[in-house]
Amino acid sequence: MNLNFQNIVTCLLSGILCLIFYSCTTKTDQTALQPNMIVFIADDVSWDDLGCYGNDQVESPNIDALANEGIIFKNAYLTTSSCSPSRNSIITGRYPHNTGAAELHSMPPMEMISLPEILKSDGYYTLQAGKFHMGDYAIRGFDEIHSDRKINGHGGEAYWVNAIENAPDDKPFFMWFASHDAHRGWAENQFTGTHKPNEIEVPEYLVDGPKTRLDLVNYFDEISRFDYYIGEVIKKLKEKGNYENTIIIVMADNGRPFPHSKTRVNDQGVKTPFVVHYPKLTASNNSVTESLISAVDIAPTLIDFAGIEPLDHFQGVSFKNLLLEPSQKFRNYVFAEHNWHDYEAFERMVSNERYMYIKNERPQFSQQGPLDAVNSPSYTELKLALLDGSITARQSDIFMAPRPNEELYDLIADPYQYNNLMMGDDIPQVYKELKQKLAEWTTATADDLPDNITKDWYLREPVGANEKDPDGKRKTNKTSNYDIRNEMPGSATNATKINAKGPF
C-alpha cells in the first residue's frame, strides 16, 4: 500500500515537473519566435509618392530597398484621411466612429485598448518616438514615449536610432516611429533642394505654376528626410543583429496635404503606401500584392505574428497568410469615413478591387481640403485660375458646390477619380452592390449621422484669400463655431462598445 502510494506520489510529482518544464520551454520558445516590430508612419503622404510605387520624381531609396526585399501592397486603405482619427484607428484596429474619436483632435475613452498595450502585456518592450497625436488612453501601452519635438527634431525622426540602440536585449520590441514629415509647414533642412521645381511633373488636379512646383518639391524634400531616417534605423538594426527578426511596416496616416487629397475619401486621401519587410517570410523578394487590406487589419496581423490570440475588440482581420502568399485574395471590401476636420463633413466610402462608391451627406459644401491645404500656395494658384477662367474641369472639382450626393468611380479606368459614373446614363450594376454593402457596414458597426454634428471652425473662403499678407501667409478667419465640438458620429449608438466587423 505504501509502495503504491509512493509510486502515485512519484508519478504526480513527475507529471507536475514535466508540466512546469513544458510550460517554461513553450514560453521560452514562443519568446524566441516573437519578432520585433517597427511601424514607420509618415504624416500626410499619398500612396503614389514613393519611388517603389512608380514615382520617379521622389527620392526614397531606403524605402525602395525595403520594398525590393519585401512586399508592396498596391491596395492598402486607411479608414479616414485625417491625422489623429486615422492613427487611433490603426493602433486600435477599429473604425474611427468605433474609437470614439472620429473627428480631428478628439480622443478615445480611457478604456480603449491599443495594439502596444496588448503587446506590452505579453512581454514586449514598447516605445513611441515622434508625433503622438492619439490621446491619453494610448500612453499606458508604451514603456517609453518620446513626443517632445526638441528631442525628435522638426521631422520627428531624430530619436529613432537611439531607441533601437537602447532597446533591451532580453525582450522583443514594438516601435511606433511616427514622423512629422511631410506635414506642413515646410522648413529648411538637410534635404532642402533635393528636388528641383523645373524637373517635376505636376498632377492634373493642380495648376502647373511656379508656386505649386515649389510647394511640391518642398513636400518631396520632407519625404526624403523621412526616408533617410528609415535608412539610419536599418543600419542600426543590422549593427545590433536585429534586422532579420524585425517586421518593418512603412505607411502613412492620410494623403498629401494638398487640395484634392488630404481629408478626401478618394485614393489620394485614403489609399496609403504600405510596404512590409520581414526577412523570415517565405514569400519571394520584390513581391507585390493587389489584394485589398484595411488599416483595421494591421493590429490583428501583428498580434498574430506575436503568437497572441485575437481579440473581439478588433474589427479587422489578420492578413498574415497574405504576407506568405501575396497572390491570394484577402478582402472583398474596404470602408472609410470623412468626418469633421476643420470643416463640417460626413462622407462614407466603400470600395472593392475595381469600383469605389461614396455617399456624401453634406453635398452642399465644396471640398477644398483642410485648413493647411486651403492656406497653401497650390490652393492660391487654383483659386487664381478659377477667377481668371483658366482652370480645367479636373482642377475645379474642389470648388464644386453643391456636390453629388453619390459618387461611383472605376478605379482602373479612372485612377484619380475624375469621372463620376453616377452622372452618366448607364450606371454599372456594381452600384447597387456597393450601396448595399455600405448600408450593411453602417448598421453592423453602429455608425450614425448626428443631428448636431460639429460645424466649420473656419470660413471656407478666407477673407484675403487672393491677397498676400506681409509674411506670405493667408488669414485663417475663425468662425463663431470655433472650438465648439458637437455630437460625435457613433456617440448616440454607443459605437465604442460595438466590435462587429461588417462586410468583409
Secondary structure, 3 states (H helix, E strand, C coil): CHHHHHHHHHHHHHHHHHHHHHHHHHHHHHHHHCCEEEEEEECCCCCCCCHHHCCCCCCCHHHHHHHHHCEEEEEEECCCCCHHHHHHHHHHCCCHHHHCCCCCCCCCCCCCCCHHHHHHHCCCEEEEEECCCCCHHHHHHCCEEECCHHHHCCCCCCCHHHHHHHCCCCCCEEEEEECCCCCCCCCCCCCCCCCCHHHCCCCCCCCCCHHHHHHHHHHHHHHHHHHHHHHHHHHHHHHHCCHHHEEEEEEECCCCCCCCCCCCCCHHHHECCCEEECCCCCCCCCEEEEEEEEHHHHHHHHHHHCCCCCCCCCCCCCCHHHHHCCCCCCECCEEEEECCCCCCCCEEEEECCCEEEEEECCCCCCCCCCHHHHCCHHHHHHHHHHHHCCCCCCHHHHHCCCCCCEEEEECCCCCCCCCCHHHCCCCCCHHHHHHHHHHHHHHHCCCCCCCCCCCCCECCCCCCCCCCCCCCCCCCCECCCCCCCCCCCCCCCCHHHCCCCCCC
